[in-house]
Amino acid sequence: MPSLAYAITASILVAVNFVPQAAFGGVEDVRTPRGAFVRLLVEPGDNPFATVVLFAGGPGVVDISASGQIGKLAGNFLVAVRHHFQKAGANTVVIDAPSDRRDNLHGFRQSQNHADDVAAVVKHLRDKYKQPVWLIGTSRGTESVANAGARLTAGDGKPAGIVLTSSITLPHYRVRNHVLDSDLDKVVVPVLIAHHKEDACEFCPPANVEVIRAALKNAKPVKVLWYEGGEGMKGDPCEPHHYHGFVGIRNKVVNDIMAWIKNPSG
């Protein structure tokens, strides 16, 4: 069950129908079919041609406050580069964990409930901002995006396409799920895969990118973007300050993603 404070805040936002403040977007809470709420931080793009929903890795709890502050995972690759996406023509949406999953999304990212939550978010954003809605995940966020792509194949909740960056393809001893657990042959939307050739995270081996591509039998088009180089690598190779998070080449990665979203090709 959602916490009382969270539910009250969400109910207020729903009651006013998400009327924008002086600035575009802001904090929005979307009610899901099962009665939970998903909090979003919506920020405007420059001459936007798409809305991108950004799924952070790790536990997936971004802890967005009512005033729009990012409480956790602010350094995550996608959360940290959202302003680059805006400059490249995207309205950005940082998606938080739902109100009944405030500890982590481990084991939930592969579920139908999670996909249904995402479908509600996609419909809400498309209806409100009148742009195609793309889902972009990084690291463990790719589990959420792959799951949604495999399950949301028709209807108002179907995304325009999905983007997988630094994809998780091997199980962790505590968190067993990964992208290849999803029925990738059911994905029918365009798919972009971006991966660093030197990604040293043991759960994201570059060699498995081709396994993902081969499993996407019905997605059209499918494109793989490979990256090399960067600078300032430090710390855990599974964290964003390493090749895993495209340190030193982030602008290029974002611009390439947005160029492909504008004109998907294989």
Beta strands, then each sheet from edge to edge (+ up, - down):
strand 1: 26-31
strand 2: 37-43
strand 3: 50-55
strand 4: 90-95
strand 5: 133-138
strand 6: 161-165
strand 7: 191-196
strand 8: 222-227
sheet 1: 1+ 2- 4+ 3+ 5+ 6+ 7+ 8+
end
